């Protein structure tokens, strides 16, 4: 049997409830996975992006990214590739 058993089942239900709340509220979101033991809900609202990770062991981790309000033009794409390419 899975070492997490009922904890993982309860966490899945918490995840489903959270996604349903987002749906009812009309908040844009998508499901992603960065780690084998979690599901991440990527939430987008004006000026912010939230990563809400539901962990298999029952934990929840939340990271918020806030915009400074600066809007660039197409030239910013070069910064992306210059600074983050391998």
Buried (B, 14 or more C-beta within 10 A) or exposed (E): EEEBEEBBEEBEEEBEEBBEEBEEEEEEBEEEEEEEEBBBBBBEEEEEBBBBBBBBEEEBEEEEEEEEEEEEEEEEEEEEEEEEEE
